[in-house]
Amino acid sequence: MAKVLIVYGSGYGQTQKIAEFIAKRLRERGNEVDIVFGKRLPRNLSPETYEAIIVAASVRSMKYQKYIVSFARTHCQLLQKLPSAFVSVSMAEAGGGFQTSWLEKFISDSGWKPAIFRSFAGALDYRKYNFITRMIMKKIAQKTRMNTDTSANHEYTDWDKVKKFADEFADTVA
């Protein structure tokens, strides 16, 4: 089976949770998987030693993490050559749909046009937000008819969709 690298960016932990779920599923399918936080890449990380790469990022303030864009730009040629995928995590997915402008900007800024792209809903982690972010997210949640109870966190990720993606990617690298 394949040696797979997953590099992720996460603001409040939902993208990390999704990346870890994908890694677990790929391992169950017989793949060797390394998962790394894109903000703290190990100095000895050599993406060229992998047979496939998944890059996952969350949308915050209508853009992906700069360190994820930088990773994709630095390794653009390798990402184009290997089986690779880009996973986007956002609340927009839960509230009515993915904004293509985010992906277009990512492609423009990184130079990498992912052959495989998936978008998953994230979570409203009200209890992790500071007061201002909590109020902003509550206002957005009201407009999109999501949960506005700020005393709890609310997860919208469709884990069956994530599993299906992981299985499809595993089939791609098999």
Backbone bond lengths (Angstrom), bond angles and torsions (degrees), N, CA, C in turn:
res aa  C-N    CA-C-N  psi(-1)  N-CA   C-N-CA  omega(-1)  CA-C   N-CA-C  phi
1 M - - - 1.452 - - 1.529 110.37 -
2 A 1.314 116.34 -178.36 1.465 121.31 -171.42 1.521 113.69 -93.91
3 K 1.329 113.95 154.68 1.455 121.91 172.07 1.531 106.01 -97.58
4 V 1.350 116.15 115.99 1.464 122.05 -171.81 1.526 110.16 -116.16
5 L 1.330 115.31 137.46 1.460 122.21 174.08 1.528 108.31 -108.12
6 I 1.331 115.87 132.49 1.460 121.03 172.25 1.523 107.09 -117.70
7 V 1.331 116.01 121.85 1.462 122.78 176.04 1.516 106.45 -114.46
8 Y 1.332 116.50 126.98 1.463 118.59 -176.54 1.526 111.80 -131.16
9 G 1.333 113.58 155.79 1.458 122.74 171.04 1.510 107.05 -122.26
10 S 1.321 116.43 137.59 1.461 119.91 -176.39 1.512 109.78 -146.91
11 G 1.323 115.67 136.01 1.457 119.89 179.35 1.517 112.82 -89.52
12 Y 1.320 116.29 -47.03 1.468 121.06 -176.68 1.522 112.93 -124.15
13 G 1.331 117.59 3.88 1.453 120.70 171.76 1.515 116.69 111.81
14 Q 1.337 119.28 -12.76 1.467 119.68 -177.56 1.528 111.87 -70.30
15 T 1.322 117.79 -38.50 1.466 119.86 177.99 1.523 109.75 -66.53
16 Q 1.314 117.39 -37.82 1.467 120.64 175.29 1.527 109.56 -60.80
17 K 1.308 117.19 -44.71 1.464 122.07 179.71 1.535 110.46 -60.55
18 I 1.314 116.67 -42.57 1.465 121.53 178.70 1.528 110.09 -66.26
19 A 1.337 117.30 -44.74 1.478 121.19 178.59 1.524 110.76 -60.59
20 E 1.321 117.37 -41.62 1.469 121.08 178.53 1.526 111.51 -66.07
21 F 1.325 117.18 -36.79 1.462 121.39 176.72 1.531 110.18 -63.82
22 I 1.335 116.05 -45.17 1.468 120.74 178.70 1.526 109.66 -61.90
23 A 1.332 116.99 -44.61 1.468 120.91 179.34 1.528 111.01 -59.49
24 K 1.320 116.47 -45.05 1.466 120.81 179.75 1.526 110.46 -61.00
25 R 1.320 116.42 -44.29 1.467 120.14 -179.03 1.533 111.13 -66.28
26 L 1.319 117.55 -40.33 1.463 120.58 177.84 1.527 110.82 -64.11
27 R 1.324 116.75 -38.21 1.473 120.27 176.77 1.525 110.39 -65.09
28 E 1.321 116.79 -41.36 1.474 120.50 177.53 1.523 110.95 -59.98
29 R 1.317 116.15 -27.72 1.469 121.53 179.00 1.523 111.68 -88.32
30 G 1.340 117.42 7.75 1.457 121.68 173.64 1.509 116.38 95.02
31 N 1.319 118.48 6.79 1.460 121.41 -179.75 1.525 110.99 -90.02
32 E 1.317 115.13 153.28 1.466 121.86 172.86 1.529 105.65 -93.14
33 V 1.335 117.16 125.33 1.461 120.20 -173.67 1.525 110.89 -129.01
34 D 1.333 115.09 131.95 1.463 122.01 170.00 1.527 106.83 -113.08
35 I 1.314 115.90 135.41 1.455 120.97 -179.94 1.523 108.61 -123.51
36 V 1.340 116.15 129.81 1.461 120.25 -176.89 1.525 110.99 -134.91
37 F 1.322 115.02 144.85 1.460 122.78 175.88 1.526 107.34 -78.26
38 G 1.315 116.71 120.47 1.461 121.80 -174.33 1.514 115.11 -60.94
39 K 1.312 117.57 -22.92 1.463 120.48 179.94 1.521 111.34 -76.83
40 R 1.339 116.60 -22.54 1.468 121.10 -178.67 1.530 109.96 -130.09
41 L 1.318 116.24 63.05 1.457 120.34 179.97 1.525 109.71 -66.71
42 P 1.325 117.34 134.73 1.472 119.52 176.08 1.529 110.03 -61.21
43 R 1.319 116.77 141.69 1.469 120.96 -179.43 1.526 112.04 -59.38
44 N 1.319 116.09 -32.42 1.466 120.08 -176.80 1.534 113.09 -91.56
45 L 1.332 117.50 11.19 1.464 120.22 179.45 1.527 110.23 -66.76
46 S 1.322 116.02 126.82 1.467 122.24 178.53 1.526 108.83 -124.26
47 P 1.335 117.68 88.04 1.467 120.07 -177.94 1.531 113.63 -55.12
48 E 1.333 117.12 -26.39 1.472 119.96 -178.77 1.528 112.49 -69.81
49 T 1.318 118.02 -9.99 1.467 120.66 177.65 1.533 112.05 -86.66
50 Y 1.315 117.03 -0.50 1.473 121.75 -179.42 1.523 110.42 -100.68
51 E 1.315 114.51 156.50 1.465 120.44 179.74 1.528 112.14 -97.22
52 A 1.336 116.96 -12.80 1.463 121.98 179.00 1.528 108.20 -158.77
53 I 1.334 115.98 151.18 1.465 120.55 -178.60 1.527 109.86 -137.92
54 I 1.323 115.05 136.57 1.468 121.82 171.55 1.530 106.51 -116.81
55 V 1.314 115.62 130.68 1.457 121.97 175.15 1.524 106.66 -112.93
56 A 1.332 116.79 127.65 1.462 121.47 -179.28 1.527 109.33 -125.13
57 A 1.321 116.06 137.50 1.465 120.37 -178.92 1.518 109.97 -146.28
58 S 1.313 114.50 153.53 1.456 119.35 176.37 1.519 109.76 -104.97
59 V 1.318 114.50 154.76 1.454 121.18 178.13 1.527 107.84 -93.18
60 R 1.299 114.59 127.65 1.462 120.78 176.26 1.516 107.18 -142.00
61 S 1.301 116.81 127.53 1.473 121.81 -175.79 1.523 110.20 55.98
62 M 1.323 115.58 39.70 1.465 124.31 174.78 1.530 114.40 65.86
63 K 1.345 117.59 25.51 1.461 120.24 175.73 1.523 109.66 -154.22
64 Y 1.325 114.32 164.32 1.457 121.42 178.67 1.526 109.67 -88.19
65 Q 1.325 116.25 164.24 1.463 121.38 -179.61 1.530 110.28 -59.37
66 K 1.331 116.17 136.94 1.472 121.67 -179.67 1.523 111.27 -59.46
67 Y 1.333 117.21 -38.39 1.461 119.86 -178.34 1.523 111.93 -67.91
68 I 1.327 117.81 -26.58 1.473 120.45 175.58 1.524 109.66 -75.75
69 V 1.316 117.58 -42.06 1.465 121.24 175.95 1.530 109.00 -59.43
70 S 1.328 116.71 -42.75 1.465 121.29 179.40 1.533 111.31 -63.33
71 F 1.342 117.40 -43.45 1.467 120.37 177.65 1.530 109.77 -59.34
72 A 1.328 117.18 -46.52 1.466 120.85 -178.98 1.527 111.14 -64.22
73 R 1.325 117.03 -39.21 1.470 120.30 179.03 1.534 110.31 -66.17
74 T 1.324 116.76 -45.21 1.470 121.72 -179.20 1.525 111.58 -62.23
75 H 1.322 117.19 -37.40 1.465 121.46 -174.59 1.531 112.72 -111.63
76 C 1.313 115.94 24.23 1.468 122.13 -175.84 1.532 112.76 -53.90
77 Q 1.322 117.60 -48.65 1.466 120.38 -177.94 1.518 111.31 -62.43
78 L 1.323 117.08 -41.47 1.456 121.49 178.69 1.528 110.51 -65.24
79 L 1.325 116.65 -42.95 1.469 121.12 179.26 1.532 111.45 -62.90
80 Q 1.333 116.34 -34.53 1.469 120.51 178.15 1.532 110.68 -70.79
81 K 1.325 116.14 -32.94 1.463 121.65 -174.73 1.533 112.50 -81.02
82 L 1.316 116.81 -43.37 1.472 121.61 -176.56 1.528 111.43 -84.24
83 P 1.332 117.03 161.52 1.464 117.76 165.81 1.532 106.84 -61.86
84 S 1.311 116.30 123.91 1.463 120.06 -177.83 1.520 109.57 -147.96
85 A 1.324 114.56 162.01 1.463 120.24 -179.46 1.516 109.22 -147.43
86 F 1.319 114.91 152.17 1.460 121.69 172.80 1.516 108.27 -115.59
87 V 1.333 115.82 127.87 1.459 122.46 179.68 1.525 107.94 -113.62
88 S 1.319 115.47 124.21 1.455 122.54 179.07 1.525 109.00 -107.14
89 V 1.330 116.44 136.80 1.457 121.43 178.10 1.523 107.81 -123.55
90 S 1.335 115.72 124.08 1.465 119.14 -179.44 1.525 110.93 -155.56
91 M 1.291 114.81 157.33 1.460 119.77 175.38 1.529 110.74 -76.39
92 A 1.311 117.39 -19.53 1.466 120.28 177.23 1.517 110.61 -59.16
93 E 1.334 115.76 -35.17 1.468 120.63 178.90 1.530 110.27 -61.05
94 A 1.330 117.11 -37.58 1.466 121.19 179.89 1.520 111.24 -76.63
95 G 1.319 115.89 -30.25 1.457 119.68 -173.84 1.510 115.41 -95.58
96 G 1.311 117.91 11.17 1.449 117.32 175.79 1.502 115.76 137.79
97 G 1.317 118.67 -10.75 1.446 116.91 174.90 1.501 114.67 145.92
98 F 1.305 114.26 153.89 1.453 124.51 -179.87 1.525 110.23 -72.83
99 Q 1.320 116.66 142.40 1.462 122.00 176.71 1.528 109.16 -93.25
100 T 1.314 117.63 112.12 1.466 120.64 -176.60 1.524 112.55 -63.20
101 S 1.328 118.12 -23.39 1.468 120.32 -179.35 1.525 111.55 -61.85
102 W 1.345 118.17 -30.86 1.466 120.99 178.54 1.518 110.20 -65.19
103 L 1.336 116.20 -45.80 1.457 120.48 179.87 1.531 110.19 -66.44
104 E 1.321 117.00 -41.59 1.458 120.51 179.62 1.535 110.76 -60.35
105 K 1.324 117.04 -42.24 1.472 120.63 178.07 1.524 110.58 -66.35
106 F 1.335 116.97 -40.54 1.470 120.96 177.54 1.529 109.91 -59.19
107 I 1.318 117.07 -47.33 1.468 121.69 179.55 1.528 110.27 -61.59
108 S 1.319 116.04 -44.88 1.462 120.79 179.88 1.527 111.59 -62.77
109 D 1.323 117.18 -44.06 1.467 121.51 -176.92 1.529 113.34 -75.25
110 S 1.330 116.87 -32.06 1.468 119.71 -175.91 1.530 113.35 -97.47
111 G 1.329 117.01 -26.39 1.457 120.79 -175.51 1.523 113.14 83.76
112 W 1.311 117.09 -4.70 1.472 122.12 -179.07 1.524 109.95 -98.97
113 K 1.324 114.78 122.87 1.466 120.14 174.26 1.526 106.82 -105.82
114 P 1.335 117.26 100.25 1.467 119.84 -175.53 1.528 112.11 -62.76
115 A 1.330 115.02 133.20 1.465 120.02 176.18 1.522 110.37 -71.33
116 I 1.339 115.94 -32.21 1.465 121.36 178.55 1.520 107.88 -118.75
117 F 1.315 116.12 126.32 1.459 121.97 -179.93 1.524 109.20 -134.58
118 R 1.340 115.52 134.66 1.467 120.55 174.41 1.517 108.83 -135.97
119 S 1.313 115.56 145.03 1.453 122.00 177.22 1.521 108.80 -122.55
120 F 1.329 115.83 130.42 1.461 121.51 179.98 1.519 109.87 -125.37
121 A 1.323 114.85 149.18 1.459 120.26 175.22 1.515 109.41 -70.87
122 G 1.312 115.42 149.12 1.459 121.06 -179.54 1.518 112.17 -100.30
123 A 1.306 115.01 -134.05 1.465 121.14 -178.43 1.518 108.99 -144.27
124 L 1.308 114.71 152.61 1.459 120.83 169.96 1.525 106.24 -96.92
125 D 1.310 115.33 101.04 1.461 121.16 -176.85 1.523 110.25 -96.19
126 Y 1.321 115.35 60.50 1.458 120.48 -176.17 1.526 113.15 -49.22
127 R 1.316 117.41 -40.53 1.468 120.45 -175.17 1.530 112.10 -71.59
128 K 1.327 117.45 -14.30 1.466 121.00 177.45 1.525 111.97 -94.09
129 Y 1.333 117.58 -17.41 1.458 121.69 -176.17 1.526 111.48 -78.82
130 N 1.336 115.29 151.58 1.456 118.26 169.07 1.535 107.98 -74.96
131 F 1.298 117.70 171.55 1.466 121.80 -173.30 1.532 112.38 -55.94
132 I 1.313 117.06 -47.31 1.466 120.64 -176.66 1.534 110.63 -64.73
133 T 1.323 116.68 -47.50 1.470 120.21 178.81 1.523 110.36 -61.41
134 R 1.326 117.35 -40.12 1.463 121.33 179.26 1.534 110.49 -59.23
135 M 1.318 117.22 -44.13 1.468 120.68 -178.90 1.534 111.08 -69.29
136 I 1.325 116.92 -38.90 1.469 120.30 177.75 1.527 109.88 -63.44
137 M 1.336 115.98 -46.91 1.471 119.90 -179.37 1.522 111.58 -65.74
138 K 1.319 117.29 -34.56 1.468 120.44 177.27 1.528 110.19 -64.16
139 K 1.327 116.25 -41.69 1.475 121.04 179.32 1.537 110.57 -63.78
140 I 1.330 115.82 -43.18 1.470 120.11 177.28 1.527 109.98 -63.84
141 A 1.329 116.60 -42.49 1.467 121.26 179.44 1.526 111.18 -61.27
142 Q 1.317 117.75 -38.32 1.471 120.91 177.97 1.524 110.76 -61.04
143 K 1.333 115.93 -44.19 1.467 120.82 -178.20 1.523 112.10 -65.65
144 T 1.326 116.57 -32.24 1.469 120.38 -176.04 1.530 112.46 -102.70
145 R 1.322 116.38 9.84 1.474 123.41 176.94 1.536 113.22 60.63
146 M 1.330 115.32 38.06 1.463 120.26 173.25 1.520 108.72 -99.50
147 N 1.300 116.26 175.09 1.453 121.41 -175.22 1.530 111.29 -66.69
148 T 1.313 116.81 131.22 1.461 121.95 -179.14 1.530 112.66 -109.73
149 D 1.318 117.30 9.76 1.466 121.46 177.65 1.522 108.62 -74.71
150 T 1.329 116.24 102.23 1.457 120.90 -175.41 1.529 113.30 -80.10
151 S 1.311 117.56 0.24 1.466 119.35 178.53 1.531 111.84 -84.68
152 A 1.342 116.47 -3.57 1.467 120.92 -178.77 1.519 109.62 -142.80
153 N 1.329 115.36 161.66 1.457 121.42 173.04 1.529 108.09 -91.80
154 H 1.339 115.96 152.89 1.469 120.71 -177.21 1.525 109.12 -135.00
155 E 1.321 115.87 119.79 1.459 121.67 -177.52 1.526 110.03 -97.43
156 Y 1.337 115.43 134.94 1.459 121.43 -179.65 1.529 112.58 -118.36
157 T 1.303 118.31 0.62 1.459 121.91 -178.34 1.523 110.74 -63.13
158 D 1.317 116.11 130.57 1.464 122.58 175.44 1.527 107.01 -90.47
159 W 1.330 115.79 97.58 1.463 120.99 -174.07 1.523 112.37 -66.79
160 D 1.325 118.29 -25.67 1.467 120.41 175.29 1.530 110.17 -66.04
161 K 1.336 116.82 -38.61 1.468 120.90 176.68 1.524 110.91 -65.51
162 V 1.323 116.07 -40.10 1.472 120.10 179.74 1.532 109.40 -65.17
163 K 1.319 116.49 -43.12 1.470 121.03 178.65 1.523 110.73 -62.10
164 K 1.326 116.67 -42.67 1.465 121.09 179.48 1.534 110.22 -61.54
165 F 1.328 116.49 -42.43 1.458 119.72 177.15 1.527 110.88 -61.25
166 A 1.330 116.44 -48.06 1.471 120.64 -179.05 1.525 110.52 -58.93
167 D 1.310 117.18 -41.94 1.467 120.75 178.60 1.525 111.51 -65.36
168 E 1.328 116.69 -41.87 1.472 120.32 178.22 1.535 110.77 -64.19
169 F 1.339 115.92 -40.01 1.468 118.80 178.60 1.515 110.36 -67.21
170 A 1.329 116.98 -40.55 1.464 121.12 177.16 1.533 110.65 -59.56
171 D 1.328 117.06 -39.95 1.468 121.09 177.43 1.533 110.52 -65.74
172 T 1.317 117.15 -35.27 1.467 122.12 -179.98 1.522 111.31 -65.36
173 V 1.330 116.97 -38.19 1.463 120.19 -175.87 1.528 113.15 -93.81
174 A 1.321 116.59 -3.57 1.475 120.08 -178.04 1.527 111.10 -68.98
